[in-house]
Amino acid sequence: MATSRAIAAVSSLAFLVVALPPFSSLMGMARESCAISGRVVDETGKPIPFAVVNALRGQFLRAEFVAAGSAADQRGEYCLGELPLGDYLVRATARMHPPSASPLCDSCCRPTTEIETTFYRAPHAPGPASPVSVVKHGNRSSVDIQMRRVPAYCVRGEVRDITGSLVSQAAIAIEQGSWSAGVLSEGGRFLLTSLPPGAYTILVRDRPQFGRVLARPIVNVRAANVDGLVIAVGPSLQSPSPPAR
């Protein structure tokens, strides 16, 4: 009787082993659920783990609306799930260094490199990004994005009120279309680091979350650090007077 039970148990185990598909098949099944998938690599073909990949859709493909997002795994592979039919721009963003530091840091603006935000384009195709079409009963695979490392620079500045005094508390956010970061000023001064060349919008708010925007200058970062930037704000952001004793 015991022997029969043992044989039955072994037979059940054998059935389970045979019935389960191999790991590679499971991965293939998972990939089939991806509307768009591919890899994110650098100039040498090495994967860029944890790069953020977005499918963008907007009027005339101006990338105004993020329809889906995914983080690449350790192999640089990403999967964008179900998407409505249509054309998308696929964008990858990655960062190697923190976007801000103490304004007292003297070593934070030494020459360094950062990974440039990149849109998918067909292999070896020059010019702008190439749209990726999601069609009925079809998945787009091998939508690979090759990113490159470029020089990175700093923006060092201060926030002052209409009297010229430093504003001790201000929320600073910097945006460049696909990327943003925020920092609180220290005694009215701030330092934004690791910025690839480009045009950035700096937002000054009266508080970090859902604060009112008090200034919105645009700063062009080219081939050098930006030092001595002064952002003027209205009187509503002046430091409050100490309570009367």
C-alpha positions as CSV (number, residue, x, y, z in Angstrom):
1,M,0.0,0.0,0.0
2,A,2.8,2.4,0.9
3,T,4.6,1.5,-2.2
4,S,1.5,2.3,-4.3
5,R,1.2,5.7,-2.6
6,A,4.9,6.4,-3.3
7,I,4.5,5.5,-6.9
8,A,1.5,7.8,-7.1
9,A,3.4,10.7,-5.5
10,V,6.3,10.3,-7.9
11,S,3.9,10.1,-10.9
12,S,2.2,13.3,-9.7
13,L,5.6,15.1,-9.3
14,A,6.6,13.9,-12.8
15,F,3.4,15.3,-14.2
16,L,4.0,18.7,-12.6
17,V,7.6,18.8,-14.0
18,V,6.4,17.9,-17.5
19,A,3.4,20.1,-17.4
20,L,5.2,23.3,-16.5
21,P,6.7,25.1,-19.5
22,P,10.5,25.9,-19.3
23,F,11.6,29.3,-18.0
24,S,12.4,30.7,-21.4
25,S,8.8,29.9,-22.5
26,L,7.5,31.7,-19.5
27,M,9.5,34.7,-20.4
28,G,8.2,34.5,-24.0
29,M,4.7,34.4,-22.7
30,A,5.4,37.5,-20.6
31,R,6.8,39.3,-23.6
32,E,3.7,38.6,-25.6
33,S,1.8,40.8,-23.2
34,C,4.0,43.8,-24.0
35,A,2.7,46.2,-26.6
36,I,6.2,47.6,-27.0
37,S,9.4,46.0,-25.7
38,G,13.1,46.2,-26.2
39,R,16.4,47.0,-24.6
40,V,18.2,50.1,-23.3
41,V,21.9,50.1,-23.9
42,D,24.9,52.5,-24.1
43,E,27.2,53.3,-27.0
44,T,29.1,50.0,-26.4
45,G,26.0,47.9,-26.2
46,K,26.1,47.4,-22.5
47,P,22.7,47.4,-20.8
48,I,21.6,50.5,-18.7
49,P,19.7,49.0,-15.8
50,F,16.7,50.8,-14.3
51,A,16.4,53.3,-17.1
52,V,12.8,54.7,-17.2
53,V,11.1,54.1,-20.5
54,N,7.9,56.0,-21.5
55,A,5.5,55.7,-24.4
56,L,4.4,59.2,-25.3
57,R,1.4,60.4,-27.2
58,G,0.1,63.8,-28.0
59,Q,-1.0,66.1,-30.8
60,F,1.3,65.7,-33.8
61,L,3.4,63.4,-31.6
62,R,4.8,66.2,-29.5
63,A,5.1,63.9,-26.5
64,E,2.7,65.8,-24.3
65,F,1.1,62.8,-22.7
66,V,2.7,59.8,-21.0
67,A,0.6,56.8,-22.0
68,A,2.7,54.1,-20.3
69,G,5.9,53.7,-18.4
70,S,8.3,51.0,-17.4
71,A,11.7,50.6,-15.7
72,A,14.3,48.5,-17.4
73,D,15.6,45.4,-15.5
74,Q,19.2,44.5,-14.9
75,R,19.6,43.4,-18.5
76,G,18.3,46.7,-19.8
77,E,15.1,45.0,-21.0
78,Y,11.8,46.8,-20.7
79,C,8.1,46.1,-21.3
80,L,5.4,48.6,-22.0
81,G,2.0,46.8,-21.4
82,E,-1.3,47.3,-23.0
83,L,-1.6,50.4,-25.1
84,P,-4.4,51.8,-27.3
85,L,-3.8,51.4,-31.0
86,G,-1.8,54.3,-32.6
87,D,1.6,55.8,-32.9
88,Y,3.9,56.6,-29.9
89,L,7.3,58.1,-29.2
90,V,9.4,55.9,-26.9
91,R,11.7,57.8,-24.6
92,A,14.4,56.5,-22.2
93,T,15.7,58.5,-19.2
94,A,18.5,57.6,-16.9
95,R,20.6,59.3,-14.3
96,M,24.0,58.4,-12.9
97,H,24.4,61.1,-10.3
98,P,22.2,63.0,-7.8
99,P,20.6,66.1,-9.4
100,S,21.4,68.5,-6.5
101,A,23.9,69.1,-3.7
102,S,24.6,71.6,-0.9
103,P,25.5,75.0,-2.4
104,L,28.6,75.0,-0.1
105,C,30.0,72.0,-2.0
106,D,33.1,73.0,-3.9
107,S,33.8,69.6,-5.4
108,C,30.3,68.8,-6.7
109,C,30.9,70.6,-10.0
110,R,34.0,68.9,-11.2
111,P,33.9,67.6,-14.8
112,T,31.6,64.6,-15.1
113,T,29.3,62.9,-17.5
114,E,25.6,62.0,-17.5
115,I,23.3,59.9,-19.7
116,E,21.4,61.9,-22.2
117,T,17.6,61.4,-22.5
118,T,17.0,59.6,-25.8
119,F,14.1,58.8,-28.0
120,Y,13.9,55.6,-30.1
121,R,14.8,55.8,-33.7
122,A,15.3,53.1,-36.3
123,P,18.8,51.7,-36.3
124,H,21.3,54.0,-37.9
125,A,18.5,56.4,-38.9
126,P,19.5,60.1,-38.7
127,G,17.2,62.9,-37.7
128,P,14.3,63.0,-35.2
129,A,12.7,60.3,-33.2
130,S,10.8,57.5,-35.1
131,P,7.2,56.8,-34.1
132,V,6.4,53.2,-33.1
133,S,3.0,52.0,-34.2
134,V,0.8,49.7,-32.0
135,V,-1.5,47.8,-34.3
136,K,-4.3,45.2,-33.7
137,H,-3.0,41.7,-32.9
138,G,0.6,42.9,-33.1
139,N,3.3,43.6,-30.6
140,R,6.4,45.6,-31.3
141,S,9.6,44.0,-30.0
142,S,13.2,44.9,-30.4
143,V,12.5,48.6,-30.0
144,D,16.0,49.1,-28.7
145,I,17.2,52.5,-27.5
146,Q,20.9,53.4,-27.5
147,M,21.8,56.1,-25.1
148,R,25.0,58.0,-24.8
149,R,27.1,59.7,-22.1
150,V,27.6,63.5,-22.5
151,P,29.4,66.1,-20.4
152,A,27.3,67.4,-17.4
153,Y,27.4,70.8,-15.7
154,C,26.0,72.7,-12.7
155,V,23.7,75.6,-12.1
156,R,24.6,77.5,-8.9
157,G,22.4,80.4,-7.9
158,E,20.3,82.2,-5.3
159,V,16.8,83.4,-4.7
160,R,16.3,87.1,-3.7
161,D,13.2,89.1,-2.9
162,I,12.4,92.6,-4.2
163,T,14.6,94.2,-1.6
164,G,17.6,92.2,-2.7
165,S,17.6,90.0,0.4
166,L,18.2,86.3,0.2
167,V,15.1,84.2,0.7
168,S,15.8,81.6,3.4
169,Q,13.2,79.1,2.4
170,A,12.2,78.4,-1.2
171,A,11.4,75.2,-3.1
172,I,13.5,74.9,-6.3
173,A,12.5,72.5,-9.1
174,I,14.2,72.1,-12.4
175,E,12.5,70.6,-15.5
176,Q,13.6,69.7,-19.0
177,G,10.6,68.1,-20.7
178,S,11.2,64.5,-19.7
179,W,13.0,65.0,-16.4
180,S,12.6,67.0,-13.3
181,A,14.2,67.3,-9.8
182,G,13.7,69.4,-6.8
183,V,15.7,70.9,-3.9
184,L,15.1,73.3,-1.0
185,S,17.4,76.3,-1.0
186,E,19.9,76.7,1.9
187,G,19.8,80.3,3.2
188,G,18.5,81.4,-0.2
189,R,21.2,79.6,-2.2
190,F,21.0,76.4,-4.3
191,L,23.1,74.1,-6.4
192,L,21.8,71.8,-9.2
193,T,24.2,69.3,-10.5
194,S,24.8,66.7,-13.3
195,L,22.8,68.6,-16.0
196,P,23.5,67.6,-19.6
197,P,23.5,70.5,-22.1
198,G,20.0,71.9,-22.8
199,A,17.3,74.4,-21.9
200,Y,15.9,74.0,-18.3
201,T,13.0,75.6,-16.6
202,I,13.6,76.5,-13.0
203,L,10.5,76.8,-10.9
204,V,10.5,78.6,-7.6
205,R,7.6,77.8,-5.3
206,D,6.7,79.0,-1.8
207,R,6.5,75.4,-0.6
208,P,7.7,72.0,-1.9
209,Q,4.4,70.3,-2.6
210,F,1.7,72.0,-4.5
211,G,3.3,75.4,-3.8
212,R,2.5,78.5,-5.8
213,V,5.0,79.2,-8.6
214,L,6.6,82.5,-7.9
215,A,9.3,82.5,-10.7
216,R,9.9,80.5,-13.8
217,P,13.2,81.5,-15.5
218,I,14.7,79.4,-18.3
219,V,18.4,78.6,-18.1
220,N,20.5,77.4,-21.0
221,V,23.2,75.0,-20.1
222,R,25.8,74.8,-22.8
223,A,29.4,73.9,-22.4
224,A,30.2,75.3,-18.9
225,N,28.8,75.6,-15.4
226,V,26.3,78.4,-14.8
227,D,27.4,80.3,-11.7
228,G,25.9,83.4,-10.0
229,L,22.3,82.9,-11.3
230,V,20.0,85.3,-9.4
231,I,16.2,84.6,-9.3
232,A,14.0,87.4,-8.2
233,V,10.7,86.7,-6.6
234,G,7.8,88.8,-5.2
235,P,7.4,89.9,-1.6
236,S,5.1,87.0,-0.7
237,L,8.1,84.7,-0.4
238,Q,10.0,87.0,2.0
239,S,11.1,85.3,5.2
240,P,8.5,85.9,8.0
241,S,9.4,88.3,10.7
242,P,10.1,86.8,14.1
243,P,7.2,86.9,16.6
244,A,7.1,89.8,18.9
245,R,8.1,89.1,22.5
